[in-house]
Amino acid sequence: MEDELLKELSKYDKKMNDMKSKVLNNYNKLKFDTYEICDKNTGAVYFYDYDTVYYKEKNELHPIFKIFDINCTEDGRKYTCNLNDRILLRGPDNYYFGFSYLGDLKVKKDEVIECLERVSVFTDNAIKKLKIKCLNYNDILDVKMVLAILDVIRNSTITNLFFFLMKENEIKDLYVYDDNNDNFIFRLKALLYRTEEKIYDIIITQNDELIKNLLNIMKEFLNVQTDIILELTKMKNLYNNDLYVRYRKSRESDNIIENIVCLQFVFDKIVNNENKKNYANILLLGINYGSIELPIISEVILKNKKINVKTGNIMKKFRVSYVSSVNKQKIMLNNNLKNIDKCILIDENFVTGNTLFCAKQYLNEIGIDCLHMISIQYPTLARYKNITDKGKTTKFLELFKEIDGKLISVKHSKILITREKFAFPYMDKLGTFDLYKYEILKNLYKNGRYRKGSSVDRISKYYKKIFI
């Protein structure tokens, strides 16, 4: 059975490596290749170092250089992150603030407010420096600037949406956005939809001008941020506990073009093969934090196909290490689900498939039939030991065939050591080592803008001897 697993993983990985570029380029309507815009490893809009010099010399007055502190030879960058040979248009003050400024094990409310303010300063500055001009889809600086700004807004909105979904004593196992009465959840979901809709248009359809709705989205984002800051400042007792869990820091599937293309690819297949009536009263569900944006992207895609759906998120945790402590709360649903009897589950990635399997079982128990399970990323041979542990192989092979999507490989390292003691942070109880986090934390440390007690500070001890 393990030999069969080796063959299945290797065969599928080879197939996707051969097919991925073709799918991405087939759907990506931009003049530029997907990985010419977004970094393959981190998902960030980026420049190679030589490009930053070339484009700045060629067009130094372009607003992108005033909005982002693009300099490949200096540390201390606020709105970008220098990697070894490229610069990400994501920095500690606009995107990776959670790693750089929040407490690693204990988060204070003042830190959360400061993080919101840092992103607000960036956005306000971007509005002032943008200058309304006719942005051009054929100009790579225009395209990268718009997508990088939307990427920042998208990230902060997702982070804030999860924050309010995790309100103390009100955490719902299942949240349906369309029928909730929470003002911030309603506004954040609407803002996320508009942001994803704009990015979708840029990547897939290009029905609108590149500049259209951009300033409105940025201004609405600032309005929501301002109101959240006032809420957190005013309501002292409501926002003090469990902030470490509530204010999350990163998602593993964080390349917006890959996410959009993969979901477009999946829904083109499954909708074309089914009666559209199947989608009446259907619920698109993400799982906890990592896939929180994926049902929203899917809603945009299906609306483009003239299909209206409801979206939501499962907050219940299904990891074995959490179940005993976290899932003792009674089942709480935020609305009446009597008109919903079917759903599509969408997750960012899977390793053993246990989360998707348990989520599907849970939904069946409350009378909701799961029509499809979708995942953006699939496991490679690097996760072989996770899958074969405790006789999970047969169950995994069955699930693997059932899960749709699976266009992008996960960015996890191999397990080649015993599990008794791990050498690096972010190797959790499952032995998962996230190469994306490792790369970002390392380079945020080298950048130098971080606070004592933050995630970057904690990981710094691994690098101090290296970077003297």
N, C-alpha and C positions, 0 to 999 in steps of 0.2 A: 504493500500500500504506500509506503514511503517513497519507493522508486517511482510509483505512479504520480505522486505529488511532485517530485523533482522534475519529471518529464512535463507535467501540466504547467508548472510555474515557468519553466524555461521556454517551453513552446509558446506560451501566451506572451511572455516578455519580449521574445524575438518578434512575434507578430505585431505587437503594439509599437515596438521601436521602428519597425518598417512602415507602419501605417500612420503613426501619430502626426508626423509632419504633413502628410498628404491631407489628413482630416483638418488640421489646424489651418493650413493654407487654403483649403477648399472653402471654408466658412469665413475666414478672415478677409474682409473686403478692403482692408487698408492696403495701400501701395507697398507697405513694408512687411517683411517677415515677422511672425509672432515674436521670435526671440531676438529680433532687432529692436523691438520695443520693450519687452519684459524679460528680465533676467531669468534664465532657465532654472536657477537654483532657489532664488528667493521670491520670485514673482514680481519684484519691484520694477517700475519703469527706471531705466538706467542709461548711462553712457559708458563706453570704454574710455579709459583715461585719455587715449590719443584723440578720441572724438571731442572730449571737453575742450581740449586745446584748439582743435581744428575749427569747431563750430563757433567758439567764442571769438576767435580771430576773424572769422568770416562774417559774423553777425553779432557783435558784442552788445548791441542795443536791444536785442530780443528780450522781451519781458521774462523769459524763463531764467535768465541769469540774475534778474533782480528779485525774483520770487524765491528761488532756491540758491543756497550758497554753494554754487558749483565750483569747487577747487580741488583738483585731484592730488595736490601736493601738500595740503595742510591738514592738521588735525583740528579738533575743536569745532567741527561742523555742527550747526544746529538743525538744518533742514535736509541734509544729505548724510550718507554714510559711506565712507571710503573703504572699499575692499581692496584687495591686492592689485588688481588691474582694471577696476571699474568703480564707478561711483553710483550709488543708489539714490534715487530721488525720494528717499525715506530717511528721516533722521530722528535723533532722540527727542527733539522738541515738536515734532509733528506726527510721528508714526510709532517709533520705538520708545516712547516716553515711559511705558509700563516697565520695560526692562531697566531703564536708566534712572528713574526718579521715584518709583513706588517701592515701598518696603518689600523685601523678598518674602518674608514670612508673616509680617504684620503690617497691614496697610492702614494709614491714617486718613481720615476724611479730608484733612487739609491737603494731603498729597493728591487725592483724586481731584479736588477743586483746582489745584495748580496744574495738573495735567490737562484738564479741560481748558484752562486759560492759555496754556502754551499753544494748543491747537487753534484756539480762537485768534491769537495774535498772528499766527501764520496765515490763517484764512483772511483776516482783515487786511494784512499786508498784501496778500495775493490780489484781493479785489482792487486795492489802490494802484498796484503796479501793472495790473493786467492791461489796462487801456483797451477800450473797445475798438477793435480793428477787425477786418475781415480775415479770420483765421482760415488757413488753407489745408485741406486734407493731404496735399502733396508735399507740404513742408514738414519734415520730421520733427523740427523744433516745436511747431504748433501742436502737432499730435501728441508728442511726449509731454508737453506742458499741461495740456488739458487733461490727459489721462492721469498724470501724476497728481494733479490737484484733486480730481475726482477720487483717486485712490486713497488720499488722505481723509477726505470726507467720508468715504465708504467705511474705512477702518474705524474711525472715531464713532460713527453712527452705530455700527455693529456692536462695538464695545459698550456704548451707552445703552443700547437696546437690551443687551444681556443683563446689564446692571439693574435695570428696572424690572426685568422678568424675574430676577432673583430677590425681590423684596422679602425681608424677613417675615416669617409667619404667614406669608401669602403665596409661597412658591407653589405653582400649579404643576402637577405631573404633565399636563397637556395644555398648551396655550394656543387658542385660535385668535389671530389678530383681528379679524373682521368684526368680531362682536364684543370686543373688550371696551371697558369704560375708563381705562387708565389714560389720562391725557398724554403723558409722555410716551407710553408705548404706542399709542395711536399716531402721534406726531413723528416719532422716530421711524416707525415702520413705513409711513407715507414718504418720509424723506429718503429712506433707503430705497424704496421702490423707484422714486424719481431719479435717484443717482444711478441705480442699476439700469434703468430704462435708457438713460442718456449714454451710458457706456455701451450698452447693447446696440444702440443706433450707430455709434461710432464704429464698432467692430463688425456688425453683421449687415446692417441695412443702408446706413448713410442717407436716410430720407431727409434729415435736417442739416442745416449748416453746422459746422463744428462749434461755433460760438453759441448757438441757440440754447437757451435755458441755463447755460453755465453760471452766469452771474446770479440768476434767481435761486439756483440750488445753493450757491455759496452763501447768499444772504439769508436764506431760510435756515441753513445749517448754523449760522452765527446766532440767529434768533433763538433756536432751540438750545444751543450751548449756553447762551446767556440766561435763559430761564432755568436750565438745570443747575447752573451755578447758584442762582438765587434760591432755588429749592433746597439744595444741599446746605447752604449757609443758614437758611431759616429753620429747617426741620432738623434740629441737632440730634435728637434721640433716635429718629427713624433710620438714620444713615451712619450708624457707628459700628455695627457688628458684622462680622464675616466679610469684610471688604476684600480680604485676600482672595476669597472664592468668587466674589461678585465682579471685581474689576479685573477682567482677564487681559492677557498680554499678547497672545499671538494665535494664529490658526495655521494648521499644517498645509492646507490647500489654499494658498494665498496669491495665486496668479489669476487675475480677473479674466484674462483672455482664455486661458485654459478652462476655467470654470464655465464661462459662457459657451464656448465652443463645444465642450463635452456635453453640456445639457441640451444644447441645440441639436447635436448629433443624436442623442438618445431620444428626444421627443419627436424628432423627424421620423425615427424608426417606429416607435411604439404607437404614435398617434396615427400614422399612415396605415398601420396594420390593424387598427381597431375602429370601432364605431365611435364617433365623437360623442354619442349619447352616453358612453361609459364615463364621461368626464362631468356629467351633471352631478352637482352636490359632492364633488370629490374634494378631498383635503390633501394639500401638499405639506408634508411635515419634514422639518429638519430635526436633528438630534443634538440637544444641548447646545454648547457654544460653537464648536468647530464648523457646523454646517448651517449656522443661523441665517446666512445670506442666500443659501442655495435654493430654498423654496421661493424666495422673492425673485431671483433670476428666472426660475421656472415659470412663475406667474407672468412675467414680462413676455417670455417666449410663447406661452400658451395664449395669452391675450392677442399676440400678433397672429395667432392661428384662429382667432375669433372664438376662443374658448375661455370662459370665465371660471375661476376656481377660488377656493378659499385657501389661505395659508396659515401655518402655525408652527409650533416648535414643541418637541418633547423635552421637558426639563428633567424628567426622571433619569437617574443615572443607572447604567447597567453593568459597569465594570465590577468584577467580583470584589475588588478591594473596597468599593464604596457601598455595596448593596446593604450590608448589615447595619451600617451607621446612618446612611442617608435616606434609605427607602422605607424607614419606619413610619413616615408620615402617611396619613390616610390618603386615598386617591382623591385628588381635588381637580376638578375640571372647571374652567373659567366661564363656560357657557353651556347651553343646552345643545347636545350633539345628536338629537333624535333625527335630524334630517341628513346626517352624514353617516354613511355606512361603508364607505370605501376611501382608501387613501393611497398615496405614493410616498414611500419613505426615501429621503435623500440624505446621504452622509458624505463627508469630505473624503474619508478613506476607511479602509478596514485592514486588519491584520489577520486575526483568526475568524472574523465575521460574527463574533459573539454578540456585539452591541446591536447589530442589525437583526440578528436572530431573536434576541430577547425583546427588542422593540416591537418586532412583528408579533411575537407571542402576546405581549402586553396589549397591543391593539386588538388582537382577536378576542382577548378576555373581556374587553369592554364593548365588543360588538362591531368593530371596524375591520373590514377586510382589506388587507394590503395587496393591491393589484401588482405593484412593482417595487423593487428595491433598487436604488441607484447609488453608485459611488463614483466620485471623480477619480480617485487614485486606487491602485491595486497593489498588493504586496509582491515583492520580488523574492528571489532566493535568499536575500539578506535576512528575511524574517522566517526562514525555514524552521529554525528551532522553536520559535513561538508556536507555529502551526502544528508541529508534530508533538508538542508537549502534552502529556496526559491523554494520549489517544484521540486527538481532535481531528486527525487527518480525514477520515471518512466524512464527517460532518462538514468539514471545510470544503472538500471537493464538491459536495452537493450544493452548498451555498454559493460557491464560486460561479457555478453555471447559472444560478438563479439571479445573481446581481448584474444589473445593466450598467453601462457606462464604462468604467475601468479603462480610461484612455491614458492616464498618466501614472507612472510608477511612484510609489512612496519614496521619500528621501530619508530612509532609516539605515543605520549602519548594520553590519553583520554582528551576530552574537558569536564571538569566538572565545569567550572567557567564561569562567564559572559565575553563577549568579549570586554567590555569597557576598561578594564585595565588588562594587562598580567603581571604575576609575574616574568617571566624569559625572557632573550633575546632569539632570534630565534623563538619566537611565532609571526609569520607574520600576515598580514591582513586576511589570511585565518584561523588563529588560529592553524597553524601547529607547533607543537613542536617536533623537531628532537632529539630523545633520544641519537642518535649516537654523534651528535655535543656536546650535554650537557656533556656526559661522557668524551669525549676527552678534551674539554676545561677545565673541572674540574681537570683532572689529569695532564694536561700541566701546570696549575697553581701550583699544588702541586709539580711538577717537578722543577719549579723555573726558567727555561730558557725562558724568554720572554722579550719583549721590551715594554716600556711605549707607550701607544697609540694603542697597538695591540688588537686583539680580546680577547686574554687571559687576558690582562690587564683590558679590559672593564668588563669582567665577574668576575674579582677577587673580586669586592666589594660584590658579593653574597656569597663569601666563606671566606673572611677574619675573620669573626666572628666565623666561624666553625673550621678553621684550625689555631689555635693560637699556 
